[in-house]
Amino acid sequence: MHRMRNTIASAGLGLLFAALLQSPTAADLIHPPVGGQSYPDIEGAMNGSQTYTYNATTQTGQFQYTDTPFVLMLGPKATDEYNILSNTDGSRSQSFNLTLNQSGQLVSSSSNTYSLYGSVVVGGQTFSGLLLQATPTAFGSQAGSAPAFDLSLTVTGGALAQAFGPDLYLQLHPSLNSTFDGSFNKDFTTTTDCSSVLGPHAPNPNPVPEPTTLVVLLACGAGLFAQRRFRRITGRALDPRL
């Protein structure tokens, strides 16, 4: 009897293991959501929408997303927030395209792209056009009552590339009416409540790209003028004849 129970248990474990191998499982989030805030951070998702189209022949799908970025945050204070506006041609967008397999894992493809366009003024300097460009390197997902997607990317260009550093981490939080149930072997769509793009290895302490030579000269000139004016005012206070 004891030997029979062991045989049945072994067979059951074997069937379970085989079932796990045969059934595709969605990829987990790369970084589970945690409390707190990191900087720099670009918040978006105004008019955010996502589609996933599965091709049963190739057993891959195209994950496409687009939204409107609206604020760049360089720190925790309100004065560290800068509105992202449209370019002169009216464009302001964040978008990416991914090729995924039926388990929700990123498949290497030249069509895996990310870009962010807009215009933002930081410290009197305007950064406009292509703000960030990157290549996706990993993708994660989470279904259930709190659906989420995340993405790791390698920065390849853009006006804010220096501020964000060598890589990016992106989070998407779909609204509860999402049709995503954890499966990547069928089509689904979502709308997003918010998106966040972080520079986890951003250079410190430079929060924005280095200013141009002209900006440096103007800043130095203003400082020298202020210093001379201060000395003149101080001298007058000490000696009424001045």
Contacts in CASP RR format, 6 or more apart in sequence:
PFRMAT RR
TARGET T0000
AUTHOR 0000-0000-0000
METHOD contacts of the structure
MODEL  1
MHRMRNTIASAGLGLLFAALLQSPTAADLIHPPVGGQSYPDIEGAMNGSQ
TYTYNATTQTGQFQYTDTPFVLMLGPKATDEYNILSNTDGSRSQSFNLTL
NQSGQLVSSSSNTYSLYGSVVVGGQTFSGLLLQATPTAFGSQAGSAPAFD
LSLTVTGGALAQAFGPDLYLQLHPSLNSTFDGSFNKDFTTTTDCSSVLGP
HAPNPNPVPEPTTLVVLLACGAGLFAQRRFRRITGRALDPRL
24 102 0 8 1.000
24 103 0 8 1.000
24 104 0 8 1.000
24 183 0 8 1.000
24 184 0 8 1.000
24 185 0 8 1.000
25 103 0 8 1.000
26 103 0 8 1.000
26 104 0 8 1.000
26 141 0 8 1.000
26 143 0 8 1.000
26 182 0 8 1.000
26 183 0 8 1.000
26 184 0 8 1.000
27 103 0 8 1.000
27 104 0 8 1.000
27 105 0 8 1.000
27 139 0 8 1.000
27 140 0 8 1.000
27 141 0 8 1.000
28 140 0 8 1.000
28 141 0 8 1.000
28 142 0 8 1.000
29 140 0 8 1.000
29 141 0 8 1.000
29 142 0 8 1.000
29 148 0 8 1.000
29 149 0 8 1.000
29 150 0 8 1.000
30 138 0 8 1.000
30 139 0 8 1.000
30 140 0 8 1.000
30 150 0 8 1.000
30 151 0 8 1.000
30 152 0 8 1.000
30 169 0 8 1.000
31 150 0 8 1.000
31 169 0 8 1.000
32 142 0 8 1.000
33 146 0 8 1.000
33 148 0 8 1.000
33 171 0 8 1.000
37 73 0 8 1.000
37 76 0 8 1.000
38 198 0 8 1.000
38 199 0 8 1.000
38 200 0 8 1.000
39 73 0 8 1.000
39 74 0 8 1.000
39 75 0 8 1.000
39 76 0 8 1.000
39 80 0 8 1.000
39 198 0 8 1.000
39 199 0 8 1.000
39 202 0 8 1.000
39 207 0 8 1.000
40 72 0 8 1.000
40 73 0 8 1.000
40 74 0 8 1.000
40 75 0 8 1.000
40 160 0 8 1.000
40 163 0 8 1.000
40 164 0 8 1.000
40 198 0 8 1.000
40 199 0 8 1.000
40 202 0 8 1.000
40 207 0 8 1.000
41 72 0 8 1.000
41 73 0 8 1.000
41 196 0 8 1.000
41 197 0 8 1.000
41 198 0 8 1.000
41 199 0 8 1.000
42 69 0 8 1.000
42 71 0 8 1.000
42 72 0 8 1.000
42 73 0 8 1.000
42 84 0 8 1.000
42 94 0 8 1.000
42 116 0 8 1.000
42 132 0 8 1.000
42 196 0 8 1.000
42 197 0 8 1.000
43 69 0 8 1.000
43 70 0 8 1.000
43 71 0 8 1.000
43 73 0 8 1.000
43 194 0 8 1.000
43 195 0 8 1.000
43 196 0 8 1.000
44 67 0 8 1.000
44 68 0 8 1.000
44 69 0 8 1.000
44 70 0 8 1.000
44 71 0 8 1.000
44 94 0 8 1.000
44 194 0 8 1.000
44 195 0 8 1.000
44 196 0 8 1.000
45 67 0 8 1.000
45 68 0 8 1.000
45 172 0 8 1.000
45 173 0 8 1.000
45 192 0 8 1.000
45 193 0 8 1.000
45 194 0 8 1.000
45 195 0 8 1.000
46 67 0 8 1.000
46 68 0 8 1.000
46 70 0 8 1.000
47 67 0 8 1.000
47 68 0 8 1.000
48 65 0 8 1.000
48 66 0 8 1.000
48 67 0 8 1.000
48 68 0 8 1.000
48 191 0 8 1.000
48 192 0 8 1.000
48 195 0 8 1.000
49 65 0 8 1.000
49 66 0 8 1.000
49 67 0 8 1.000
49 189 0 8 1.000
49 190 0 8 1.000
49 191 0 8 1.000
49 192 0 8 1.000
50 63 0 8 1.000
50 64 0 8 1.000
50 65 0 8 1.000
50 149 0 8 1.000
50 172 0 8 1.000
50 174 0 8 1.000
50 189 0 8 1.000
50 190 0 8 1.000
50 191 0 8 1.000
50 192 0 8 1.000
51 62 0 8 1.000
51 63 0 8 1.000
51 64 0 8 1.000
51 187 0 8 1.000
51 188 0 8 1.000
51 189 0 8 1.000
52 61 0 8 1.000
52 62 0 8 1.000
52 63 0 8 1.000
52 64 0 8 1.000
52 100 0 8 1.000
52 180 0 8 1.000
52 184 0 8 1.000
52 187 0 8 1.000
52 188 0 8 1.000
52 189 0 8 1.000
53 61 0 8 1.000
53 62 0 8 1.000
53 64 0 8 1.000
53 187 0 8 1.000
54 60 0 8 1.000
54 61 0 8 1.000
54 102 0 8 1.000
54 184 0 8 1.000
54 185 0 8 1.000
54 186 0 8 1.000
54 187 0 8 1.000
55 61 0 8 1.000
55 62 0 8 1.000
56 185 0 8 1.000
59 101 0 8 1.000
59 102 0 8 1.000
59 185 0 8 1.000
60 99 0 8 1.000
60 100 0 8 1.000
60 101 0 8 1.000
60 102 0 8 1.000
60 107 0 8 1.000
61 99 0 8 1.000
61 100 0 8 1.000
61 101 0 8 1.000
61 184 0 8 1.000
62 97 0 8 1.000
62 98 0 8 1.000
62 99 0 8 1.000
62 100 0 8 1.000
62 111 0 8 1.000
63 97 0 8 1.000
63 98 0 8 1.000
63 99 0 8 1.000
63 100 0 8 1.000
63 139 0 8 1.000
64 95 0 8 1.000
64 96 0 8 1.000
64 97 0 8 1.000
64 98 0 8 1.000
65 95 0 8 1.000
65 96 0 8 1.000
65 97 0 8 1.000
65 172 0 8 1.000
65 192 0 8 1.000
66 93 0 8 1.000
66 94 0 8 1.000
66 95 0 8 1.000
67 93 0 8 1.000
67 94 0 8 1.000
67 95 0 8 1.000
67 192 0 8 1.000
67 195 0 8 1.000
68 92 0 8 1.000
68 93 0 8 1.000
68 94 0 8 1.000
69 84 0 8 1.000
69 92 0 8 1.000
69 93 0 8 1.000
69 94 0 8 1.000
69 116 0 8 1.000
69 118 0 8 1.000
69 131 0 8 1.000
69 197 0 8 1.000
70 83 0 8 1.000
70 84 0 8 1.000
71 81 0 8 1.000
71 82 0 8 1.000
71 83 0 8 1.000
71 84 0 8 1.000
72 81 0 8 1.000
72 82 0 8 1.000
72 83 0 8 1.000
72 84 0 8 1.000
72 120 0 8 1.000
72 122 0 8 1.000
72 160 0 8 1.000
73 80 0 8 1.000
73 81 0 8 1.000
73 82 0 8 1.000
74 80 0 8 1.000
74 81 0 8 1.000
74 82 0 8 1.000
74 122 0 8 1.000
74 163 0 8 1.000
74 207 0 8 1.000
74 208 0 8 1.000
75 81 0 8 1.000
75 207 0 8 1.000
82 120 0 8 1.000
82 121 0 8 1.000
82 122 0 8 1.000
83 120 0 8 1.000
84 92 0 8 1.000
84 118 0 8 1.000
84 119 0 8 1.000
84 120 0 8 1.000
84 131 0 8 1.000
85 92 0 8 1.000
85 118 0 8 1.000
85 119 0 8 1.000
85 120 0 8 1.000
86 92 0 8 1.000
86 118 0 8 1.000
86 119 0 8 1.000
87 117 0 8 1.000
87 118 0 8 1.000
87 119 0 8 1.000
87 128 0 8 1.000
87 129 0 8 1.000
88 119 0 8 1.000
88 128 0 8 1.000
91 117 0 8 1.000
91 118 0 8 1.000
91 129 0 8 1.000
92 117 0 8 1.000
92 118 0 8 1.000
92 119 0 8 1.000
93 115 0 8 1.000
93 116 0 8 1.000
93 117 0 8 1.000
93 118 0 8 1.000
94 115 0 8 1.000
94 116 0 8 1.000
94 117 0 8 1.000
94 195 0 8 1.000
94 197 0 8 1.000
95 114 0 8 1.000
95 115 0 8 1.000
95 116 0 8 1.000
96 112 0 8 1.000
96 113 0 8 1.000
96 114 0 8 1.000
96 115 0 8 1.000
96 136 0 8 1.000
96 151 0 8 1.000
96 170 0 8 1.000
97 111 0 8 1.000
97 112 0 8 1.000
97 113 0 8 1.000
98 106 0 8 1.000
98 112 0 8 1.000
98 136 0 8 1.000
98 139 0 8 1.000
98 151 0 8 1.000
99 106 0 8 1.000
99 107 0 8 1.000
99 108 0 8 1.000
99 109 0 8 1.000
99 111 0 8 1.000
99 112 0 8 1.000
100 106 0 8 1.000
100 107 0 8 1.000
100 139 0 8 1.000
100 184 0 8 1.000
101 107 0 8 1.000
101 184 0 8 1.000
102 184 0 8 1.000
102 185 0 8 1.000
103 184 0 8 1.000
104 139 0 8 1.000
104 140 0 8 1.000
104 141 0 8 1.000
104 184 0 8 1.000
105 139 0 8 1.000
106 112 0 8 1.000
106 136 0 8 1.000
106 137 0 8 1.000
106 138 0 8 1.000
106 139 0 8 1.000
112 135 0 8 1.000
112 136 0 8 1.000
113 135 0 8 1.000
113 136 0 8 1.000
114 132 0 8 1.000
114 133 0 8 1.000
114 134 0 8 1.000
114 135 0 8 1.000
114 136 0 8 1.000
114 151 0 8 1.000
114 153 0 8 1.000
114 168 0 8 1.000
114 170 0 8 1.000
115 130 0 8 1.000
115 132 0 8 1.000
115 133 0 8 1.000
115 134 0 8 1.000
116 130 0 8 1.000
116 131 0 8 1.000
116 132 0 8 1.000
116 133 0 8 1.000
116 197 0 8 1.000
117 129 0 8 1.000
117 130 0 8 1.000
117 131 0 8 1.000
118 128 0 8 1.000
118 129 0 8 1.000
118 131 0 8 1.000
119 126 0 8 1.000
119 127 0 8 1.000
119 128 0 8 1.000
119 129 0 8 1.000
120 126 0 8 1.000
120 127 0 8 1.000
120 128 0 8 1.000
120 131 0 8 1.000
120 160 0 8 1.000
121 127 0 8 1.000
122 207 0 8 1.000
122 208 0 8 1.000
123 208 0 8 1.000
124 215 0 8 1.000
125 208 0 8 1.000
125 209 0 8 1.000
125 211 0 8 1.000
125 212 0 8 1.000
125 215 0 8 1.000
127 159 0 8 1.000
127 160 0 8 1.000
127 208 0 8 1.000
127 209 0 8 1.000
128 159 0 8 1.000
129 159 0 8 1.000
130 157 0 8 1.000
130 158 0 8 1.000
130 159 0 8 1.000
131 158 0 8 1.000
131 159 0 8 1.000
131 160 0 8 1.000
132 155 0 8 1.000
132 157 0 8 1.000
132 158 0 8 1.000
132 160 0 8 1.000
132 161 0 8 1.000
132 164 0 8 1.000
132 168 0 8 1.000
132 197 0 8 1.000
133 155 0 8 1.000
133 156 0 8 1.000
133 157 0 8 1.000
133 158 0 8 1.000
133 161 0 8 1.000
134 153 0 8 1.000
134 154 0 8 1.000
134 155 0 8 1.000
134 156 0 8 1.000
134 157 0 8 1.000
134 167 0 8 1.000
134 168 0 8 1.000
135 153 0 8 1.000
135 154 0 8 1.000
135 156 0 8 1.000
136 151 0 8 1.000
136 152 0 8 1.000
136 153 0 8 1.000
137 152 0 8 1.000
137 153 0 8 1.000
137 154 0 8 1.000
137 167 0 8 1.000
138 151 0 8 1.000
138 152 0 8 1.000
139 149 0 8 1.000
139 150 0 8 1.000
139 151 0 8 1.000
139 152 0 8 1.000
140 149 0 8 1.000
140 150 0 8 1.000
140 151 0 8 1.000
141 147 0 8 1.000
141 148 0 8 1.000
141 149 0 8 1.000
141 150 0 8 1.000
141 180 0 8 1.000
141 182 0 8 1.000
141 184 0 8 1.000
142 148 0 8 1.000
142 149 0 8 1.000
143 180 0 8 1.000
143 181 0 8 1.000
143 182 0 8 1.000
144 181 0 8 1.000
144 182 0 8 1.000
145 176 0 8 1.000
146 173 0 8 1.000
147 173 0 8 1.000
147 174 0 8 1.000
147 176 0 8 1.000
147 178 0 8 1.000
147 180 0 8 1.000
147 190 0 8 1.000
148 171 0 8 1.000
148 172 0 8 1.000
148 173 0 8 1.000
148 174 0 8 1.000
149 171 0 8 1.000
149 172 0 8 1.000
149 174 0 8 1.000
150 169 0 8 1.000
150 170 0 8 1.000
150 171 0 8 1.000
150 172 0 8 1.000
151 168 0 8 1.000
151 169 0 8 1.000
151 170 0 8 1.000
151 171 0 8 1.000
151 172 0 8 1.000
152 167 0 8 1.000
152 168 0 8 1.000
152 169 0 8 1.000
152 170 0 8 1.000
153 167 0 8 1.000
153 168 0 8 1.000
153 169 0 8 1.000
153 170 0 8 1.000
154 166 0 8 1.000
154 167 0 8 1.000
154 168 0 8 1.000
155 161 0 8 1.000
155 164 0 8 1.000
155 165 0 8 1.000
155 166 0 8 1.000
155 167 0 8 1.000
155 168 0 8 1.000
159 209 0 8 1.000
160 208 0 8 1.000
160 209 0 8 1.000
161 209 0 8 1.000
162 203 0 8 1.000
162 206 0 8 1.000
162 208 0 8 1.000
162 209 0 8 1.000
162 210 0 8 1.000
163 202 0 8 1.000
163 203 0 8 1.000
163 206 0 8 1.000
163 207 0 8 1.000
163 208 0 8 1.000
163 209 0 8 1.000
164 197 0 8 1.000
164 199 0 8 1.000
164 202 0 8 1.000
165 199 0 8 1.000
165 201 0 8 1.000
165 202 0 8 1.000
165 203 0 8 1.000
166 201 0 8 1.000
167 199 0 8 1.000
167 200 0 8 1.000
167 201 0 8 1.000
168 197 0 8 1.000
168 198 0 8 1.000
168 199 0 8 1.000
168 200 0 8 1.000
169 197 0 8 1.000
169 198 0 8 1.000
169 199 0 8 1.000
169 200 0 8 1.000
170 195 0 8 1.000
170 196 0 8 1.000
170 197 0 8 1.000
170 198 0 8 1.000
171 195 0 8 1.000
171 196 0 8 1.000
171 198 0 8 1.000
172 192 0 8 1.000
172 195 0 8 1.000
173 192 0 8 1.000
173 193 0 8 1.000
173 194 0 8 1.000
173 195 0 8 1.000
174 180 0 8 1.000
174 190 0 8 1.000
174 191 0 8 1.000
174 192 0 8 1.000
174 193 0 8 1.000
175 190 0 8 1.000
175 191 0 8 1.000
175 192 0 8 1.000
175 193 0 8 1.000
177 191 0 8 1.000
178 188 0 8 1.000
178 189 0 8 1.000
178 190 0 8 1.000
178 191 0 8 1.000
179 188 0 8 1.000
179 189 0 8 1.000
179 190 0 8 1.000
180 188 0 8 1.000
180 190 0 8 1.000
181 188 0 8 1.000
211 219 0 8 1.000
232 242 0 8 1.000
235 242 0 8 1.000
236 242 0 8 1.000
END
